[in-house]
Structure formats: structure tokens, C-alpha cells
Amino acid sequence: MGVPKRKVAHARQMDRRSHHALTLPKLVECTHCHEQKLPHRVCPACGWYNGRQVIELKSVGGASAGEESA
């Protein structure tokens, strides 16, 4: 196994790690509900993409209005 001959200087170590920084995801506003979403993806709040509804979201209550619990 290779072992370094000399200690790595702090400047060289920080130069190597200069590309390791985390970045926040870029968000855009949904044109339908104005919530923040990732670009080129269906809005998780309303289900719209590119000017039309592409997925039907389930209600928060769990059961639909037409269903009755027994």
C-alpha cells in the first residue's frame, strides 16, 4: 500500500477540496399554483407540467369523497 512521503500542505489540501461544496437545488415557480418546484419536472403540489395536468394527486384525507368507511 502506498504511503505518502510528506505531509500534504493545507493550501494543497484545500485546493483539492475546492470542488466539494454543496449547492442548493435550483427552483422555479410553478405556472399553475405558483409553488416552488424543480425545473422540467411535474409540480408535486398540483400535478401540472407544461400547461396541462399530467398526474392526478390523491386527497389529503386518504379516502375519496364517494367512498364510505365501513
N, C-alpha and C positions, 0 to 999 in steps of 0.2 A: 504494500500500500504506500502511495506517495505521501511524503511528509514535507511540509514547507520548510525551506532553509531559513527564511527570515520572517519576522513579524510583518503583517500587512499594515501599511500606514493608514491612519484614519481618513486621509483625503482620498486615497485609492479605494478604500472600503466604501466610502460614501458615494464616490463616482460610480461604482458598480451598482449600488442600490438606488441610484437616481431614478430608475425606471420602475421601481416597485411601488410607487404611490398609488393609493386607491382613488378612483374618481367616482363621483355621483352619477347615476344614470341620467341621461338627457330626457326630459319630459316635455310633452307638448299638450296643448289643451284639446280636449275632445270637442269637435264641432257641434255635436248634438247636445250633450249635457254639461259641457264646459268643465269637466273633471280633468285632472292631470293623468296622462297615460303615456306608455312607451310609444315611440313613433312606429308606424307600419304594423300596428297590432290592434286587435279588437279591443274596444273600451271595456274594461271589467265592470264598470258601473252601469252601463246601459246596453251593451252588446252591439253597438253600431260600429261600422267600419266603412269608409269610403262612401258616405252618404246614404247607406242603407243598413237595415238591421240584419245581421248575419247569424246571431245566436239569440235564442230565447232564454232569458235569465229566470231562474226559479224565484219564487216569492220568499221573503224572509221567514214567514211563519212556518214553512215546511210543507203544509197541505194546501192544495188549491182551494178556491172558493167553492167549487162544485162538489168536492169530496167531504164526506162526513166521517168523523171518527166513531167507531162502534164501541 
